[in-house]
Amino acid sequence: MPITIRFDNSYARLPETFHHKVAPTPVAAPRLIALNRPLATELGLDAEALDSPEGAAIFGGVRAPGGAEPLAAAYAGHQFGGFVPQLGDGRAILLGEVIDVHGARRDIQLKGAGLTRFSRRGDGRAALGPVLREYLVSEAMHALGVPTTRALAAVSTGEAVIRERVLPGAVLTRVASSHIRVGTFQYFAALGDVAGLRTLADHAIARHYPAAGDAERPYLALLEAVIERQAALIAKWLLVGFVHGVMNTDNMSIAGETIDYGPCAFLDAYDPAASFSSIDEFGRYAYANQPNIGQWNLTRLAESLLPLLDPDPNAALEQARGLLKRYPELFNVAYLDGLRAKLGFAEGREEDLSLVQDLLDLMARDRADYTLTFRRLARAAERPEGDAALNASFADAAGFDGWSARWRARLSAEGRAPDVVAAAMRRVNPAIIPRNHRVEAVIAAAVERDDFAPFEELRAATAAPYDDRPAFAAYADPAPEDFGPYRTFCGT
């Protein structure tokens, strides 16, 4: 029996200016690489039915499930600071929307599904490596507690794609609260289509921020809500050592989810200037630049919304500026609160900022591993013998010892039992992240040898990142010394 999905496609019901109706281009031989069964169940889908050749055909774009209304969305965007008035889904096709078991609306999209009106000079396809990267990292981010798009399935296509060399093709099935981006608002603003802009804003409010619809100024409330979510999201990125790599406005979801995992990476040694993307030549999207870029992108959203904020352009501008001024404080509060938790503090004190910054300065100077340092702090909080592994992370052991004495005094002032402190720290300091060398090994095994066992093992290792699991202990180790400088590539 053909698989039918209970779609309710609100975006497809928007005017034609919002999208291009287009069916996926069938692939030659879809083979299911991975199916996220728990997510399928959460979406109200039949995981058993999808784990089949019929499911592979759906995920490969060979056969559309009943109720689908496939489309490619229109949007614009600033790419590395330069504005492109029309981008759109050049290789991604939205099959439709479902209402999940929690009552939330979710997009189901095929990424690598073929040519659309917005493909420009692209081939509409995706290579296997980037599909595996996005699957692994997006699911790892979810497990880390970072708002993100999800990976429902991945299929190999039986076709080759040409990038810097010939590579096996694949399609990722991505799930998102929506695919509305800052660039979507920029698209209508660039056209001068105020009616379209208003329709988009009303749709975004109804879908993501219903409380804004009851506000005296709904569109100002929308902007405020997006600012708050983005500040919280980017703080979470920094707290787990994540570098997005391509924070263009078309890669910034107004739902507050991490989206588009092209040249992303995680810190090994702590370095505020870390930038891994081969196309980010000047470090625009480096680790420590991400908060400022977040505000820059939100300013572009505010510019797009100006016609809706107030009939008086000057009044609209002042209202937007007032909200944007709040962003640094929102980010700083979320980030400092997160760092306090990582250091085991249950309450805030004035000296915390200098204590945190001094540790980060020591880590940067001595190139201490970001994830391991914080995880080892949890052990040191519980028992003093944990200090030995920490001291080994720092070339200047005496400098770290001085900081550690201040940290222990600060913990002691709160009076909580060491085991309680350590348990709380382990809940926010992961033992395992998708280390860059592990992700590359997974991709190499799949691309070069058609071997997906490393992929499955890394999926399992990153599924419970805050737990100590002896079977996956090696996945907590940093990259070997011969791994060398790391570069990532967009994959398009």
C-alpha positions as CSV (number, residue, x, y, z in Angstrom):
1,M,0.0,0.0,0.0
2,P,1.4,3.4,-0.9
3,I,2.6,5.5,2.0
4,T,0.4,8.5,2.8
5,I,1.5,11.3,5.1
6,R,-1.1,13.5,6.8
7,F,0.1,16.9,5.5
8,D,-1.4,20.3,6.3
9,N,0.5,22.6,3.9
10,S,0.1,26.2,5.1
11,Y,3.0,27.6,3.2
12,A,1.8,26.1,-0.1
13,R,-1.4,28.0,0.4
14,L,0.4,31.4,0.4
15,P,0.5,33.4,-2.8
16,E,2.6,32.2,-5.8
17,T,5.2,34.9,-5.1
18,F,6.3,32.9,-2.1
19,H,7.3,29.7,-3.9
20,H,7.7,27.7,-7.0
21,K,5.7,24.5,-7.2
22,V,8.1,21.8,-8.4
23,A,8.4,18.1,-8.0
24,P,11.6,16.4,-6.9
25,T,13.7,15.0,-9.7
26,P,13.8,11.2,-9.2
27,V,17.1,9.6,-8.5
28,A,18.4,6.5,-10.1
29,A,18.6,4.0,-7.3
30,P,17.6,5.3,-3.8
31,R,19.1,3.3,-0.9
32,L,18.2,4.1,2.6
33,I,21.3,5.0,4.6
34,A,19.7,6.1,7.8
35,L,16.2,6.6,9.2
36,N,15.6,8.5,12.4
37,R,12.9,6.2,13.8
38,P,12.3,8.2,17.0
39,L,11.8,11.4,15.0
40,A,9.5,9.7,12.6
41,T,7.3,8.5,15.4
42,E,7.3,12.1,16.9
43,L,6.1,13.4,13.5
44,G,3.2,10.9,13.6
45,L,4.7,8.8,10.7
46,D,4.9,5.1,10.4
47,A,8.6,4.3,10.9
48,E,8.1,0.7,10.0
49,A,6.6,1.6,6.6
50,L,9.3,4.2,5.9
51,D,12.1,1.7,6.6
52,S,11.5,0.1,3.2
53,P,12.2,0.5,-0.5
54,E,9.0,2.5,-0.6
55,G,10.3,4.8,2.1
56,A,13.6,5.1,0.2
57,A,11.7,6.1,-2.9
58,I,10.0,8.9,-1.1
59,F,13.2,10.1,0.5
60,G,14.9,10.0,-2.9
61,G,12.2,12.0,-4.6
62,V,11.2,9.1,-6.8
63,R,7.7,8.9,-5.5
64,A,5.8,11.7,-3.6
65,P,3.7,10.5,-0.7
66,G,0.0,11.2,-0.8
67,G,-0.8,14.7,0.4
68,A,2.5,16.3,-0.6
69,E,2.6,19.6,-2.3
70,P,6.2,20.0,-3.2
71,L,7.6,23.5,-3.6
72,A,10.8,25.5,-3.6
73,A,10.7,28.6,-1.4
74,A,11.8,32.1,-2.6
75,Y,14.1,34.1,-0.5
76,A,17.0,36.6,-0.8
77,G,20.0,37.1,1.4
78,H,23.3,38.7,2.4
79,Q,26.1,36.3,1.6
80,F,29.3,37.4,3.3
81,G,27.9,40.9,3.5
82,G,26.9,41.2,-0.2
83,F,23.2,41.3,-0.9
84,V,21.6,38.9,-3.5
85,P,18.0,39.9,-4.2
86,Q,17.0,36.4,-5.3
87,L,18.4,33.1,-4.0
88,G,15.7,30.6,-3.1
89,D,15.8,26.8,-2.7
90,G,18.1,25.8,-5.4
91,R,18.4,22.1,-4.4
92,A,15.8,21.8,-1.6
93,I,12.2,20.9,-2.1
94,L,9.6,21.2,0.7
95,L,7.3,18.1,0.5
96,G,4.8,19.6,3.0
97,E,4.0,20.2,6.7
98,V,2.8,17.8,9.4
99,I,1.4,18.4,12.8
100,D,3.5,16.3,15.2
101,V,2.3,14.3,18.2
102,H,2.9,17.4,20.4
103,G,0.7,19.6,18.2
104,A,3.6,21.5,16.6
105,R,3.8,22.2,12.9
106,R,6.9,20.8,11.2
107,D,8.3,21.1,7.7
108,I,9.5,18.0,5.8
109,Q,12.0,18.9,3.2
110,L,14.2,17.0,0.7
111,K,17.7,18.5,0.4
112,G,19.5,17.5,-2.8
113,A,16.2,16.8,-4.6
114,G,16.9,18.3,-8.0
115,L,16.7,21.5,-10.0
116,T,14.3,24.3,-9.2
117,R,13.6,27.8,-10.6
118,F,16.2,29.0,-8.1
119,S,19.0,26.7,-8.9
120,R,21.0,29.3,-10.9
121,R,24.1,27.4,-12.1
122,G,23.8,24.6,-9.5
123,D,22.9,21.0,-10.3
124,G,20.2,20.8,-7.6
125,R,21.9,17.8,-6.1
126,A,23.9,17.0,-2.9
127,A,27.0,14.9,-2.3
128,L,27.1,12.2,0.2
129,G,29.6,13.8,2.5
130,P,27.7,17.0,3.2
131,V,24.5,15.0,3.7
132,L,26.2,12.8,6.3
133,R,27.7,15.9,8.0
134,E,24.4,17.6,8.3
135,Y,22.7,14.4,9.6
136,L,25.3,13.8,12.2
137,V,25.8,17.4,13.4
138,S,22.2,18.4,13.4
139,E,21.2,15.4,15.5
140,A,24.2,15.9,17.8
141,M,23.1,19.5,18.3
142,H,19.6,18.3,19.2
143,A,21.1,15.9,21.8
144,L,23.2,18.8,23.2
145,G,20.0,20.8,23.7
146,V,20.6,23.3,21.0
147,P,17.5,24.3,18.9
148,T,18.1,22.9,15.5
149,T,16.6,21.5,12.3
150,R,16.5,17.7,12.5
151,A,17.5,14.8,10.2
152,L,14.7,12.3,9.4
153,A,16.5,10.3,6.8
154,A,19.4,10.0,4.3
155,V,19.5,8.1,1.1
156,S,22.2,7.5,-1.4
157,T,21.1,8.1,-4.9
158,G,23.0,5.7,-7.2
159,E,24.2,8.8,-9.1
160,A,27.3,10.8,-9.1
161,V,27.7,14.5,-8.5
162,I,30.6,16.6,-9.7
163,R,32.2,19.0,-7.2
164,E,36.0,19.3,-7.0
165,R,35.8,15.7,-8.1
166,V,33.2,13.0,-8.8
167,L,31.4,12.1,-5.7
168,P,28.4,9.8,-4.8
169,G,25.1,11.6,-4.5
170,A,22.7,11.6,-1.6
171,V,19.5,13.3,-0.4
172,L,18.8,14.4,3.2
173,T,15.3,14.7,4.6
174,R,15.3,17.6,6.9
175,V,12.7,18.6,9.5
176,A,12.3,22.1,10.7
177,S,9.7,24.3,12.6
178,S,9.7,26.2,9.3
179,H,12.2,27.2,6.6
180,I,11.3,30.9,6.9
181,R,14.6,32.9,7.0
182,V,15.7,36.5,7.5
183,G,16.3,36.3,3.8
184,T,12.6,35.5,3.2
185,F,11.7,38.9,4.6
186,Q,14.5,40.5,2.6
187,Y,13.1,39.0,-0.6
188,F,9.8,40.9,-0.3
189,A,11.4,44.0,1.1
190,A,13.7,44.1,-2.0
191,L,10.7,43.8,-4.3
192,G,9.0,46.6,-2.5
193,D,6.1,44.2,-2.0
194,V,4.6,45.5,1.3
195,A,1.5,43.3,0.9
196,G,3.7,40.2,0.5
197,L,5.8,41.3,3.5
198,R,2.7,41.7,5.6
199,T,1.4,38.3,4.5
200,L,4.7,36.7,5.4
201,A,4.9,38.4,8.8
202,D,1.3,37.4,9.6
203,H,2.2,33.8,8.7
204,A,5.3,33.8,10.8
205,I,3.4,35.2,13.8
206,A,0.7,32.6,13.5
207,R,3.2,29.8,13.1
208,H,5.9,30.8,15.6
209,Y,5.0,33.7,17.8
210,P,1.2,33.7,18.3
211,A,1.5,35.9,21.4
212,A,2.8,38.6,19.1
213,G,-0.5,38.6,17.3
214,D,-2.2,39.8,20.5
215,A,0.3,42.6,21.0
216,E,-0.6,46.3,20.4
217,R,2.1,46.4,17.7
218,P,2.3,42.8,16.4
219,Y,5.1,43.3,13.9
220,L,7.3,45.0,16.5
221,A,6.5,42.1,18.9
222,L,7.5,39.7,16.1
223,L,10.9,41.4,15.7
224,E,11.4,41.5,19.5
225,A,10.7,37.7,19.8
226,V,13.1,36.8,17.0
227,I,15.8,38.9,18.6
228,E,15.3,37.1,21.9
229,R,15.5,33.7,20.3
230,Q,18.5,34.4,18.2
231,A,20.4,35.8,21.2
232,A,19.7,32.7,23.2
233,L,20.5,30.4,20.2
234,I,23.9,31.9,19.5
235,A,24.8,31.8,23.2
236,K,24.1,28.1,23.1
237,W,26.4,27.8,20.0
238,L,29.3,29.3,21.9
239,L,28.7,27.3,25.0
240,V,29.2,24.0,23.1
241,G,32.0,25.3,21.0
242,F,30.1,25.3,17.7
243,V,31.1,27.4,14.7
244,H,28.4,27.7,12.1
245,G,30.7,28.8,9.3
246,V,28.2,30.5,7.0
247,M,25.9,32.9,8.9
248,N,24.5,34.5,5.8
249,T,21.0,36.0,6.3
250,D,19.5,33.2,4.2
251,N,20.9,30.7,6.7
252,M,19.2,32.4,9.7
253,S,15.9,30.9,10.7
254,I,13.4,33.3,12.2
255,A,12.2,30.3,14.3
256,G,15.4,30.4,16.3
257,E,16.7,27.0,15.1
258,T,20.2,26.3,13.8
259,I,19.9,25.7,10.0
260,D,22.2,24.8,7.2
261,Y,25.2,22.8,8.4
262,G,27.5,23.3,5.3
263,P,31.0,24.2,6.6
264,C,30.3,23.9,10.3
265,A,32.7,22.6,12.8
266,F,33.4,22.4,16.6
267,L,36.3,23.8,18.5
268,D,39.1,21.5,19.6
269,A,41.6,23.9,21.1
270,Y,39.9,27.0,22.4
271,D,40.5,29.8,19.9
272,P,38.1,32.8,19.7
273,A,39.4,33.4,16.1
274,A,38.7,29.9,15.0
275,S,37.3,29.9,11.4
276,F,37.1,26.6,9.6
277,S,35.2,27.4,6.4
278,S,37.2,27.5,3.2
279,I,35.0,30.2,1.8
280,D,35.2,32.4,4.9
281,E,38.6,33.9,3.9
282,F,38.6,36.8,6.3
283,G,37.0,35.1,9.3
284,R,33.8,37.0,9.1
285,Y,32.0,34.1,10.7
286,A,34.7,33.0,13.2
287,Y,33.7,31.6,16.6
288,A,33.8,34.8,18.6
289,N,32.3,36.9,15.8
290,Q,29.1,34.9,15.8
291,P,27.2,37.1,18.4
292,N,28.0,40.3,16.4
293,I,27.0,38.7,13.1
294,G,23.7,37.7,14.8
295,Q,23.0,41.3,15.6
296,W,24.0,42.3,12.0
297,N,21.6,39.8,10.5
298,L,18.8,40.9,12.9
299,T,19.4,44.5,11.8
300,R,18.7,43.3,8.2
301,L,15.5,41.7,9.4
302,A,14.5,45.0,11.2
303,E,15.2,46.9,8.0
304,S,12.9,44.6,6.0
305,L,10.1,45.0,8.6
306,L,10.3,48.8,8.7
307,P,7.3,49.4,6.4
308,L,5.1,47.3,8.8
309,L,6.3,48.9,12.1
310,D,5.0,52.4,11.6
311,P,3.6,54.6,8.8
312,D,6.2,57.2,9.9
313,P,9.6,56.0,8.6
314,N,11.5,57.8,11.4
315,A,9.3,56.4,14.1
316,A,9.7,52.9,12.6
317,L,13.5,53.3,12.6
318,E,13.5,54.4,16.2
319,Q,11.3,51.5,17.3
320,A,13.6,49.0,15.5
321,R,16.7,50.6,16.9
322,G,15.3,50.4,20.4
323,L,14.8,46.6,20.1
324,L,18.2,46.0,18.5
325,K,19.9,47.8,21.3
326,R,18.7,45.1,23.6
327,Y,20.4,42.3,21.7
328,P,23.9,42.6,23.3
329,E,22.5,42.4,26.8
330,L,20.2,39.5,25.9
331,F,23.1,37.6,24.5
332,N,25.5,38.5,27.3
333,V,23.1,37.4,30.0
334,A,22.4,34.1,28.3
335,Y,26.1,33.4,27.6
336,L,27.3,34.4,31.1
337,D,24.5,32.3,32.7
338,G,25.5,29.4,30.6
339,L,29.2,29.8,31.5
340,R,28.3,30.0,35.2
341,A,26.5,26.7,34.9
342,K,29.5,25.2,33.1
343,L,31.6,26.3,36.1
344,G,29.2,24.8,38.6
345,F,27.7,28.1,39.9
346,A,24.1,28.0,40.9
347,E,23.8,31.8,41.5
348,G,25.3,34.9,39.9
349,R,27.9,37.1,41.6
350,E,29.8,40.2,40.4
351,E,33.2,38.5,40.2
352,D,31.9,35.8,37.8
353,L,32.6,37.6,34.6
354,S,36.3,38.1,35.4
355,L,36.6,34.6,36.7
356,V,35.1,33.2,33.4
357,Q,37.2,35.5,31.2
358,D,40.4,34.7,33.0
359,L,39.8,30.9,32.4
360,L,39.0,31.5,28.7
361,D,42.2,33.6,28.4
362,L,44.2,30.8,29.9
363,M,42.6,28.3,27.6
364,A,43.3,30.4,24.5
365,R,46.9,31.1,25.4
366,D,47.6,27.4,26.1
367,R,45.3,26.0,23.4
368,A,43.4,23.9,25.9
369,D,40.7,21.7,24.5
370,Y,37.4,23.5,25.0
371,T,35.1,20.5,25.6
372,L,37.6,18.4,27.7
373,T,38.5,21.4,29.9
374,F,35.0,22.0,31.1
375,R,34.2,18.3,31.4
376,R,37.3,17.8,33.5
377,L,36.3,20.7,35.7
378,A,33.3,18.6,36.7
379,R,35.5,15.8,37.9
380,A,37.8,18.3,39.7
381,A,34.8,19.8,41.5
382,E,33.9,16.4,42.9
383,R,37.3,15.3,44.0
384,P,40.7,17.1,44.1
385,E,42.5,14.3,42.2
386,G,40.7,15.4,39.1
387,D,43.0,18.4,39.0
388,A,45.8,16.3,37.6
389,A,44.1,15.9,34.2
390,L,43.2,19.5,34.1
391,N,46.7,20.7,34.9
392,A,48.0,18.6,32.0
393,S,45.8,20.7,29.7
394,F,47.8,23.9,30.4
395,A,51.3,24.7,29.6
396,D,51.3,27.2,32.5
397,A,50.2,24.9,35.3
398,A,51.0,27.5,37.9
399,G,48.8,30.0,36.1
400,F,45.9,27.5,36.1
401,D,46.5,26.6,39.7
402,G,46.0,30.3,40.6
403,W,42.7,30.4,38.7
404,S,41.6,27.1,40.2
405,A,42.0,28.4,43.8
406,R,39.7,31.3,43.0
407,W,37.2,28.9,41.4
408,R,37.2,26.6,44.4
409,A,36.7,29.5,46.7
410,R,33.8,30.7,44.6
411,L,32.2,27.2,44.7
412,S,32.8,26.9,48.4
413,A,30.9,30.2,49.0
414,E,27.7,28.6,47.7
415,G,28.0,25.7,50.1
416,R,26.7,22.9,47.9
417,A,28.0,19.4,48.2
418,P,30.7,18.5,45.7
419,D,28.8,15.6,44.2
420,V,25.8,17.8,43.6
421,V,28.0,20.5,41.9
422,A,29.7,17.9,39.7
423,A,26.4,16.3,38.7
424,A,25.0,19.7,37.7
425,M,28.2,20.5,35.7
426,R,28.0,17.2,33.8
427,R,24.5,18.0,32.7
428,V,25.8,21.1,30.8
429,N,29.4,20.1,29.9
430,P,29.3,17.3,27.2
431,A,31.7,14.5,27.3
432,I,31.2,13.9,23.6
433,I,30.7,16.2,20.6
434,P,31.0,15.3,16.9
435,R,34.7,15.9,16.8
436,N,35.9,17.2,13.4
437,H,38.3,14.3,12.8
438,R,35.6,11.8,13.6
439,V,33.1,13.4,11.2
440,E,35.8,13.4,8.5
441,A,36.6,9.7,9.1
442,V,32.9,8.9,8.8
443,I,32.6,10.7,5.5
444,A,35.8,9.1,4.1
445,A,34.6,5.6,5.0
446,A,31.2,6.2,3.3
447,V,32.5,8.0,0.2
448,E,35.6,5.9,-0.4
449,R,34.5,2.4,0.8
450,D,30.7,2.5,1.0
451,D,31.2,1.7,4.7
452,F,28.5,3.2,6.9
453,A,29.5,1.4,10.2
454,P,31.6,4.4,11.4
455,F,28.6,6.7,10.7
456,E,26.3,4.5,12.8
457,E,28.8,4.3,15.6
458,L,29.3,8.1,15.7
459,R,25.5,8.5,15.6
460,A,25.3,6.3,18.7
461,A,28.2,8.1,20.4
462,T,26.7,11.5,20.0
463,A,23.1,10.6,21.0
464,A,23.7,10.9,24.7
465,P,26.6,13.5,24.9
466,Y,26.3,14.2,28.6
467,D,26.6,10.6,29.8
468,D,29.8,8.8,30.7
469,R,29.6,5.6,28.6
470,P,32.7,3.4,28.6
471,A,31.9,1.9,25.2
472,F,32.3,5.4,23.6
473,A,35.1,6.7,25.8
474,A,37.4,7.1,22.8
475,Y,35.0,9.6,21.2
476,A,35.8,12.1,23.9
477,D,39.4,12.3,22.8
478,P,40.7,15.2,20.8
479,A,42.0,14.9,17.4
480,P,45.4,13.2,17.0
481,E,48.4,15.6,16.5
482,D,48.7,14.6,12.8
483,F,45.1,15.7,12.0
484,G,46.5,19.1,11.1
485,P,44.7,22.4,10.5
486,Y,41.0,21.7,9.7
487,R,39.1,23.1,6.7
488,T,35.5,22.6,5.9
489,F,33.7,23.0,2.5
490,C,30.2,24.1,1.7
491,G,29.4,21.1,-0.6
492,T,27.3,23.1,-3.1
